[in-house]
């Protein structure tokens, strides 16, 4: 239980005014978007113009050196431009206007980019991770089909995410939002040609695009209603528009509904409950794609969107407290449930994917609890150590694929073991990433997780403590699946030798080692660097002070350490084996993700059948209508055509028509001629009869019929 001691609500005061961006900053802000977009087309079309015979000596017999070089150079340029953005934007706000995009009555809506602390740091995080990932790809993607397609799609991914990060207009964010989804679909399905992975890769890409599109319908509705309500898509104007809440339509109620739609879109993109089933299937793409997608691009886009629009949530928190509560609780539940899934998974990439889902739950919960500082800090820090963790897993998979010759067996942790002796650099860098993920001080994850747990204690959200307890339990699960991954992969028996006793694994190549070591060094300094600097420019605006009998932060750390050591002790004592006892029965529902994949597939099949049946019915009715109409038109046309032919026939016209009129006239003449007999009695009788008929008609017309 707790005792409320004091409640303080600090009004939001802008710490710095928005300034027009100088020319050099405006140009630098365009570089992370425009250059990768242009180079994406250049790289994609390289087979059309790459006719030169020159090849550098370091490329060996590789023909994809040109595409890789262009991609890495582009990534380096984006990194340099992002450093420029941070040098200007950290602690300041600049708006770079380019042209009037879609003017609305009473409001200018410019194509504009916004450079401040949140956007500039995120732009740098995205660019560094993508750059190192592209360097790493030189060896990891060796021999892959269509290198121009891979590097082009990676650059497209980079440009789309940078567009989301730097956009100053929510309509522009929406456009790049959909471009990120399209790029992720292409990259997840990259191995479509592989006979083993191909069918699963195509299904995974299709599932990702369809599940996120469902959430995007809410996002689209929310954005459309927000622009219609406010008359602008510029979120700088939205955050300070008092008129929006008090003098328009439904006011705060409408704003709450709008933000709910935007929130659903963000939850779908970040694979939060109930939109997570696409995330684990997305592991069918290359591990390099997973490293970017799970750290700094697609799944991070949802959390970044809430952070970017946080002034809207924060300014009207008294109206949207229920919505903030919803975000906090959904994030906490996702963090806990994803921890259960990760603890039961066998595929090393799926374990890391569920850890992404869990850590994004931490971010959403922090933002829902009202702490932009904690949410943004964990967004940045998590991106670095999660990318490092995927790159380490990729090095392991890359080595084992040459031995096991099966991509799925190479990802199964029960086929690994004892690798630390052969892959020391990979082991050390992966250990750094895992300790950061668990949140062991002083590693990176501890700095931001501590802030999130503390925000649960001070948040005014009604169910903040429930969220805090779930996040604390999720910390223990994070430690468990991290320790399990570490032991099964790097310690114990060398299980990969059981079927191949003469095989030898090898350490990652120089390009992969460079990326691993560079990312590990960044992870080691990212925690204190990011948190301590963000604390200078981002301040908590809503607090409720509580007294608790125990510290949630210390409890979470204790559970994380116990969870980390528990699987190491278990497997170290009992050995690694597939057991079918009570533990298997307990963990199997988590391994199957509560059969939600089957549930979603059933829903999809139902709607496919329903739509197909309706379409078939409409098609049959339409076909019947067309056939009936066609027959009627055909008969009419045939009759008209036959009539016209008969009329156009000269013999028929002369003999039947003209001569027929002549013969009819002659017959009438002969009939009348017989009446001219000269008999006076006949003439008198005809006259009387005619007069009588005439009188009878006159009486009827004048007097009427009386009977």
Secondary structure by P-SEA (a helix, b strand, c coil): cccccbbbbbccccccccccccaaaaaaaaccccaaaaaaaaaaaccccccccccccccccccaaaaaaaaaaaaaaaaaaaaaaaaccccbbbbbbcccccccccccccccccccaaaaaaaaaaaaaaaaaaaaacccccccccaaaaaaaaaaaaaaaaaaaccccaaaaaaaaaaaaaaaaaaaacccccccaaaaaaaaaaaaaaaaaaaaaaaaaaaaaaaaaaccccaaaaaaccccccccccaaaaaaaaaaaaaaaaaaaaccccccccccccccccaaaaaaaacccccaaaaaaaaaaaaaaaaaccccaaaaaaaaaaaaaaaaaaaaaaaccccaaaaaaaaaaaaaaaaaaaaaaccaaaaaaaaaaaaaaaaaaaaaaaaaaaaaaaaccccccccccccccccccccaaaaaaaaaaaaaaaccccccaaaaaaaaaaaaacccccaaaaaaaaaaaaaaaaaaaaaaaaaaccccccccccccccbbbbcccaaaaaaaaaaaaaaaacaaaaaaaaaacccccbbbbbbbcccaaaaaaaaaaaaaaaaaaaaaaccccccccaaaaaacccccccaaaaaaaaaaaaaaaaaaaaaaaaaaaaaaaaaaaaaaaaaaaaaaaaaaaaaacaaaaacccaaaaaaaaaaaaaaaaaaccccaaaaaaaaaaaaaaaaaaaaaaaccccc
